[in-house]
Amino acid sequence: MRYRIQHVTRYEYAEPVSLCHSIAHLKPLSTRLQRCLSSSIRVDPWPAVSREHEDFFGNRVSYFSIQQAHSALEVTAVSELDITPLVPPEAGRTTPWEHALERLHDRGDGLMTDARIFSLPSPQVPMETSARKYAAISFTKGRPILEATLDLMARIHGEFEYDPTSTTIATPVAEVMEQRRGVCQDFAHVAIAGLRGLGLAVRYVSGYLETLPPPGQVKMQGADASHAWFSVLVPDHGWIDFDPTNNLIPVDQHITTAIGRDFQDVTPLRGIFYGGGTHDLLVAVDVNRIPDAPAAKP
């Protein structure tokens, strides 16, 4: 499956901004499931400084600095990539979750021990007792790790209400647990907090989800959105993604942009600016499939 993604972020300021420094996680990763064919970022006004680097987690990070007065900032990222669907292993045949926990501390298993950083608390996902107890209901003794994680994902999907007005990017996990409502970021953080509380390696995934219009209707431009889910390290199978907002294992409609410990590691765009006063923010995302080229006639 081939996709073209356009992500436009526009800030309009009440007063001129004299200087801004920003970093962006807008260029998709190349992984075993997806191959980034091309990716570019256009910034208006033109930045005085612009460069790219790879962060600790392997993400592509773009940095730019605008050193002229401006009343608006627009950042447009355009990417094309191929996705190869992954057939997940049979849930009941994966290793018991306690064995996965032991493997994280096996010095002879490089992949597992390297992932131990994802079992530790992070700025937006501290150790939260209520989340650990919530996850423990699914993780009974000897239960296969994939089966248990699927159960936890389904419970979050069924017991938490999707409500974009109930939280912000800074809402603590404890508050989401108490209210039982939030958005994709919150549901991912709840799952991560619970699983890390049990000692497992779990990472936050930021990206996009293709949305399809109802039959007979035209897809609205800019109607797609950034999305978030989580990923669990399953011994002998690698990282497997879980989307609690939609209660499914991503196959071919999820595009990964960045991975980290929590949202703070993978924010699509953040920075500091001088001046500006209040501002309005507009974000428009388009995720479009690129049709396969017709086969050549013999």
C-alpha positions as MATLAB code, in Angstrom:
seq = 'MRYRIQHVTRYEYAEPVSLCHSIAHLKPLSTRLQRCLSSSIRVDPWPAVSREHEDFFGNRVSYFSIQQAHSALEVTAVSELDITPLVPPEAGRTTPWEHALERLHDRGDGLMTDARIFSLPSPQVPMETSARKYAAISFTKGRPILEATLDLMARIHGEFEYDPTSTTIATPVAEVMEQRRGVCQDFAHVAIAGLRGLGLAVRYVSGYLETLPPPGQVKMQGADASHAWFSVLVPDHGWIDFDPTNNLIPVDQHITTAIGRDFQDVTPLRGIFYGGGTHDLLVAVDVNRIPDAPAAKP';
ca = [
       0.000    0.000    0.000;
       1.399    3.390   -0.995;
       0.389    6.663    0.673;
       0.952   10.367    0.209;
       0.653   12.451    3.390;
       0.415   16.204    3.644;
       0.498   17.805    7.089;
      -0.030   21.578    7.284;
       0.390   23.517   10.536;
      -0.364   27.245   10.527;
       0.020   29.745   13.376;
      -1.431   33.245   13.053;
      -0.237   35.716   15.704;
      -2.013   38.774   17.096;
       1.335   40.630   17.164;
       4.571   40.145   15.192;
       6.983   37.424   16.289;
      10.591   38.580   16.110;
      12.320   35.181   16.523;
      11.333   31.531   16.773;
      13.133   28.220   17.200;
      11.216   25.012   16.429;
      11.688   21.265   16.137;
       9.390   18.938   14.233;
       8.742   15.191   14.063;
       6.974   15.206   10.702;
       9.091   12.913    8.511;
       7.952    9.262    8.691;
      10.303    6.546    9.861;
      11.451    3.642    7.729;
      10.695    0.427    9.627;
      10.193   -3.246    8.861;
       6.561   -2.375    8.003;
       6.936    0.886    6.107;
       9.452    2.398    3.704;
       9.670    6.167    3.404;
      10.196    6.976   -0.276;
      10.433   10.754    0.030;
       9.769   13.447    2.601;
      10.163   17.227    2.627;
       9.282   20.130    4.893;
       8.545   23.649    3.670;
       8.570   26.532    6.161;
       7.092   29.962    5.466;
       8.686   32.446    6.195;
      11.932   30.924    4.948;
      14.102   29.974    7.953;
      17.563   31.424    8.478;
      18.730   28.080    9.882;
      17.415   24.645    8.943;
      18.858   21.201    9.608;
      17.913   17.620   10.413;
      19.249   15.025   12.828;
      18.382   11.605   14.214;
      17.438   11.513   17.885;
      18.135    8.859   20.529;
      15.107    6.816   19.429;
      16.004    6.915   15.733;
      13.407    9.537   14.811;
      13.997   12.099   12.059;
      13.981   15.499   13.761;
      13.835   18.747   11.788;
      15.082   21.975   13.389;
      14.522   25.467   11.998;
      14.937   29.041   13.176;
      13.163   32.107   11.759;
      15.053   35.280   12.564;
      12.824   37.864   10.893;
       9.594   39.466   12.071;
       6.508   37.545   11.004;
       2.795   37.501   11.803;
       2.143   33.947   10.610;
       4.053   30.664   10.451;
       3.156   27.791    8.150;
       4.910   24.419    8.122;
       4.008   21.923    5.398;
       5.333   18.362    5.398;
       4.773   16.117    2.360;
       5.777   12.459    2.361;
       5.283    9.322    0.302;
       5.730    5.809    1.651;
       4.984    2.136    1.143;
       3.401   -0.017    3.831;
       3.799   -3.796    3.986;
       1.006   -5.349    6.089;
       2.143   -7.513    9.000;
       0.226  -10.599   10.009;
       0.416  -10.715   13.830;
       1.259  -14.001   15.550;
      -1.475  -16.151   17.024;
      -2.261  -14.479   20.338;
      -2.573  -17.654   22.385;
       0.773  -18.998   21.193;
       2.919  -16.055   22.283;
       5.108  -16.349   25.360;
       3.617  -15.799   28.840;
       3.996  -12.167   29.829;
       6.137  -13.061   32.861;
       8.646  -14.683   30.501;
       8.783  -11.476   28.452;
       9.548   -9.653   31.685;
      12.422  -12.022   32.441;
      13.842  -11.608   28.932;
      14.213   -7.857   29.490;
      16.900   -8.682   32.041;
      18.675  -11.389   30.024;
      22.116   -9.935   29.283;
      22.492  -12.277   26.326;
      19.406  -10.935   24.564;
      20.459   -7.619   23.054;
      17.098   -6.625   21.544;
      15.278   -7.144   24.807;
      17.811   -5.489   27.094;
      18.135   -2.490   24.758;
      14.391   -1.989   25.180;
      14.544   -1.681   28.963;
      14.443    2.112   28.706;
      10.821    1.693   27.585;
       9.976   -0.090   30.838;
      10.952    2.924   32.961;
       8.839    5.948   33.995;
       8.948    8.970   31.685;
       7.909   12.631   32.044;
       4.292   12.144   30.946;
       3.956    8.497   32.006;
       5.029    8.191   35.645;
       4.385    5.050   37.636;
       0.661    5.276   38.332;
      -0.822    2.717   40.727;
      -4.352    2.948   39.337;
      -3.110    2.238   35.800;
      -0.995   -0.712   36.965;
      -3.943   -2.239   38.812;
      -6.154   -1.693   35.788;
      -3.689   -3.491   33.495;
      -3.145   -6.316   35.977;
      -6.756   -7.461   35.498;
      -5.827   -8.538   31.960;
      -2.396   -9.868   32.850;
      -3.266  -12.916   34.891;
      -0.633  -15.507   35.785;
       0.806  -17.309   32.762;
      -1.364  -15.529   30.201;
       0.244  -15.106   26.735;
       1.505  -11.538   26.348;
      -0.306  -10.815   23.063;
      -3.583  -12.218   24.346;
      -3.324  -10.168   27.539;
      -2.456   -6.951   25.672;
      -5.380   -7.435   23.283;
      -7.665   -7.791   26.289;
      -6.303   -4.618   27.884;
      -6.720   -2.715   24.608;
     -10.337   -3.866   24.278;
     -11.113   -2.834   27.843;
      -9.696    0.659   27.338;
     -11.710    0.966   24.121;
     -14.917   -0.147   25.824;
     -14.554    1.543   29.209;
     -13.039    4.921   28.289;
     -15.030    7.519   26.369;
     -13.482    9.390   23.453;
     -13.963   13.071   24.365;
     -11.737   15.727   22.729;
     -12.943   18.385   25.190;
     -11.993   16.517   28.367;
      -8.176   16.682   28.295;
      -5.175   18.633   27.048;
      -1.711   17.479   25.994;
      -0.631   17.904   29.627;
      -3.446   15.993   31.384;
      -1.908   13.505   33.871;
      -2.546    9.766   33.519;
      -4.090    9.723   37.008;
      -6.750   12.215   35.913;
      -7.561   10.227   32.778;
      -7.901    7.096   34.891;
     -10.309    8.891   37.211;
     -12.429   10.487   34.487;
     -12.342    7.474   32.118;
     -12.330    9.785   29.100;
      -9.841   11.416   26.753;
      -8.328   11.105   23.267;
      -5.888    8.790   21.506;
      -2.882   10.263   23.323;
      -4.535    9.650   26.700;
      -5.530    6.074   25.874;
      -1.978    5.303   24.772;
      -0.561    6.841   27.948;
      -2.971    4.824   30.128;
      -1.927    1.554   28.468;
       1.762    2.437   28.677;
       1.521    3.390   32.352;
      -0.255    0.148   33.173;
       2.111   -2.103   31.256;
       5.248   -0.364   32.497;
       3.833   -0.715   35.980;
       3.995   -4.468   35.385;
       7.598   -4.117   34.182;
       7.050   -4.572   30.429;
       8.678   -2.568   27.626;
       6.128   -0.306   25.925;
       6.642    2.671   23.650;
       4.486    5.545   22.448;
       3.860    5.757   18.697;
       2.891    8.931   16.855;
       1.673    9.012   13.289;
      -1.354    9.119   11.055;
      -4.464    7.049   10.430;
      -6.136    6.880    7.049;
      -9.836    7.676    7.349;
     -12.301    6.715    4.639;
     -15.546    8.584    3.862;
     -18.943    6.862    4.002;
     -19.905    5.032    0.784;
     -20.898    7.435   -1.947;
     -19.338   10.476   -0.306;
     -16.213   12.380   -1.297;
     -13.356   12.502    1.182;
     -12.930   15.971    2.665;
      -9.453   17.444    2.279;
      -7.705   18.117    5.576;
     -10.092   15.831    7.457;
      -7.489   13.272    8.525;
      -5.531   13.830   11.723;
      -2.465   12.958   13.697;
      -2.947    9.804   15.720;
      -1.282    7.953   18.589;
      -1.119    4.369   19.778;
       1.309    2.125   21.685;
       3.696   -0.703   20.925;
       4.708   -3.691   23.064;
       7.885   -5.720   22.672;
       6.845   -9.362   22.214;
       9.756  -11.818   22.487;
      10.628  -13.544   19.185;
       8.200  -11.299   17.276;
       9.514   -7.784   17.905;
       7.455   -4.653   18.489;
       3.718   -5.064   17.881;
       1.414   -2.034   17.702;
      -1.964   -1.654   19.399;
      -4.535    1.074   18.759;
      -6.869    1.322   21.788;
      -8.852    4.195   20.257;
     -10.081    1.823   17.536;
      -9.478   -1.508   19.305;
      -7.285   -3.043   16.631;
      -3.761   -4.061   15.729;
      -2.616   -1.676   12.970;
      -2.203   -3.380    9.615;
      -2.041   -1.070    6.620;
      -3.847    2.181    7.519;
      -1.467    3.446   10.237;
       1.630    5.461    9.293;
       4.365    5.809   11.915;
       6.117    9.163   12.202;
       8.030    8.797   15.463;
       8.395    6.592   18.533;
       9.378    7.498   22.082;
       8.635    7.086   25.756;
       5.561    9.346   25.630;
       4.045   12.239   23.691;
       6.734   14.648   24.856;
       9.386   12.736   22.868;
       7.486   12.869   19.572;
       5.525   16.153   19.414;
       4.775   16.958   15.753;
       5.851   20.600   16.181;
       7.044   22.554   19.178;
       9.360   25.434   19.990;
       9.756   28.866   21.506;
       8.998   32.282   20.050;
       9.413   35.885   21.124;
       6.419   38.206   20.826;
       3.230   37.214   19.072;
       0.738   37.688   21.906;
      -2.215   35.344   21.413;
      -2.346   33.069   18.405;
      -4.695   30.883   16.372;
      -3.653   27.381   15.314;
      -4.852   25.471   12.267;
      -3.796   21.893   11.509;
      -4.872   20.066    8.334;
      -3.805   16.526    7.473;
      -4.461   14.564    4.290;
      -3.640   10.857    4.057;
      -4.304    9.599    0.535;
      -3.689    6.243   -1.088;
      -1.736    6.274   -4.309;
      -3.361    3.847   -6.783;
      -1.183    1.099   -8.178;
       0.012    1.725  -11.705;
      -1.938   -0.329  -14.296;
      -0.167   -3.393  -15.571;
       1.482   -3.005  -18.964;
      -0.341   -4.603  -21.862;
       1.458   -7.550  -23.446;
];
